[in-house]
Amino acid sequence: MSRQRKKKGRPVSGWLVFDKPHGMGSTEAVSKIKWLFGAEKAGHAGTLDPLASGMLPIALGEATKTVPYVQDGAKVYRFTVAWGQERSTDDLEGAVTAVSDLRPDEAAIRAVMPAYTGVIMQTPPQFSAIKIAGERAYDLARDGATVEIPAREVEIGRFDLIEIPDVNSAIFEIECGKGTYVRSLARDIGRDLGCFGHISYLRRTEVDPFTADDLVTMEDIDAAIAASPPIPQPEPVEGDERPRSPRPGPEQWKALDALLMDTGAALDCLPQVIINDDAAGRLRLGNPVIVRGRDAPVEADEACAFAHGRLVAIGAIEAGMFKPKRVFAG
């Protein structure tokens, strides 16, 4: 009989709406948070480039089951486009590939913006995570290859010109759907204006259903740890001279867990039903239950059930019966 592998980490669940700092990659951010919280599982809802800052919702434990609902949510970005240069990565990191002395005025900028509002076709950057024949586009680009990336449909619901600080740049804000590349937007607008352009600053301020009020910074995390009892220093490893950071333990986790939002916070987009403990037990075993209550939906392709404010299941409601598709630990 095979021996079941022991899970590494603790079964902590919830959402950390992390304010990712400039220079940190999304994968690096998830790994750091997973390590700090001692979590069994972690994942994120929507990649942010290392040069971008802002909201990176990180799911721990059971919350990883709700990641798709956040990935599909609307996102808000504030960004600066620098005019006069197009770059290989469409941001400050890449090599300059085209230059222009032309600088657009406000009237010219506003004239092209309607073409980038609503449902549009957009070609992702060469340096992106799009897969081409099974390989990431950025891996091919780093090897010097130029690949044909097909345009795809994206939606930009709101596109505002915020400020023109000088002749060389303009600040914008957009609200957009899944899969929109802000770097592509800067590149395409620059081409339309004949002056070229690239992203010099990018910050994601919202990912529906989370808002700026939910953000947790690295400073908040450090403060929570500092307010806890001191972390025991790690035992030195013979022959290893590298400095090792002490890992948070149970005393620090109490403070860190207070920074988490409940797993169910990701599901504001779904109808919600309130159930009792008996119904919660049945759902967690995969059994359907009758939905009760005057305002309870009779039919729903997707809905979520809560008991005592805790998420129990996601499922469908058919003829007043909640049928679980995905259940969550109590």
Residue, then its C-alpha position, 0 to 999 in steps of 0.5 A: m500500500s502506497r504511503q500518502r505524502k505528508k503535506k508541507g505547510r499548514p491549511v490556512s485559507g483566504w485572500l491576501v490582496f497584496d500591494k506588489p512592489h515595483g521590481m518583484g515578479s508575480t511568481e516571486a511574490v506568491s512564493k514569498i507570501k506562501w513561505l511567510f504564511g507557511a501555507e500548503k497552497a498558494g496562487h495568484a489571480g492575474t500576473l503583474d510584470p516586475l516593472a508594474s506595481g499594485m494589486l496582486p490578489i494571492a489565494l492561500g489554501e482553499a481560496t485557490k479554488t476561487v481564483p478563476y472568479v477573480q481572474d475574470g473580474a474587471k481590472v483598473y490600471r493607472f499608467t504613464v506612456a512615454w512618447g518618442q520611443e518604441r521598445s522591444t518589451d513595450d516598457l522601460e526594460g526593453a531595447v529601443t526599436a524606433v524613435s520619433d521627434l514628434r510629440p502629440d498634443e492633447a487634442a491628438i491624444r483624445a482623438v485616438m482614444p475612442a478607437y481603444t474603448g469597448v471591444i477591440m482586437q489587440t496583439p499581445p507584446q512579443f515579451s508576454a506569457i502567451k504560448i506559441a507552439g507550446e513555448r512562452a512568447y517571452d522565452l522565444a523573444r529572449d532567444g532573439a526570435t520574432v514570432e507572429i502572435p495572433a490578435r485577440e479580442v479584449e474589452i476596455g470599458r473605460f479609458d480616461l486621460i488623467e494628466i499631461p505632465d509634459v510634452n514627453s508623456a501622458i497619464f491614463e487610467i483604464e478599466c478593462g477585462k481579462g487578457t488586456y495588455v496595457r503595454s500593447l495599448a501604449r505601443d498601438i496608441g504611439r503608432d497611431l499618433g506617429c510618435f511611438g510610445h512605451i510604458s514608463y509607469l504602470r500600477r494596478t489599482e483594482v481587481d474586482p471584487f477587491t478595492a484599494d481599501d483591501l491592499v496589504t503592503m510588505e510594510d504591513i506584513d513586516a509590522a504584523i511580524a514585528a508586533s509578534p513575539p520574536i522569531p527563533q533564529p534558525e539553526p546554522v547549517e554546517g558548511d553553509e555560510r549564507p545568511r538565513s532569514p528566520r521563518p515565521g511560526p505560530e505566534q507570527w501566523k496569528a498576526l499575519d492571518a488577521l491580514l487575510m480576507d475570507t475565501g468567499a470574498a472572491l465570489d461577490c459576482l455569484p448569487q449567495v444562499i445562507i444554509n444551516d449546519d446540517a445542510a453544510g454537512r450534506l453539501r461537503l459530502g457532495n449531496p444536494v440540499i433544498v434552498r430555503g428562504r423567501d429571497a433564495p433563487v430557484e434557478a442559477d447556473e452558478a451560486c455559492a452557499f455560506a454557513h455562519g459567514r463561511l463559504v461551504a460550496i459553489g454549485a448550481i441551483e435547479a428547481g430550488m435544489f442546490k447541487p454542489k460542484r466544488v466544496f470547501a473545508g469548514 
